[in-house]
Amino acid sequence: MSEALRREAASPLSREDQALAAQWEEAALARADSYLSQVRRLDQRIDQKLRFRAQLRDLSLRITGDPFARPGSGAEDSRMAARDRMMDLDQEIDREVDHLVNLKNEIWAVLDRIENPEVALILDDLYLNGCTARAAAERSGYSLRYLYKLRRWGLMEVDRILREEAPMRAYVR
């Protein structure tokens, strides 16, 4: 008897129930992954705004005025507009950095509730520290395949914790 048939015969669930359970598990994994991935997306958005600010700064430094032009000429207005835009961008970046710090603290609180500290550390490496799976596996001493098993288990735990905290909570902001 094949392994799949043996598992099917041993399972008290019908095929339809097994399919529903698999769908629920995949949805739970996706919810937890999306929740934890917010850090990476927010970090990328902050980096993008910082690059844009550097481009804007470089552009504003290249704007030179005509020494014979009247005060209030276009070059001076352009420099002022660029400076104002940089100040607005700095405020946006500050707000997003504050949000990133709060989000990381919130996620660390969730990871602290995972019973297995190794699993929490792996999720921390993958989602908060930006490690690749290969780097996290090398750091932890696990094979890549086992790391993915632990990640899957950890994501299920994160989903369980989030559902316990607030059943109607929207995980992704």
Secondary structure as UniProt FT lines:
FT   HELIX           3..10
FT   HELIX           15..62
FT   TURN            67..68
FT   TURN            71..72
FT   HELIX           74..112
FT   HELIX           117..123
FT   HELIX           124..128
FT   HELIX           133..140
FT   HELIX           144..165
FT   TURN            167..168
//
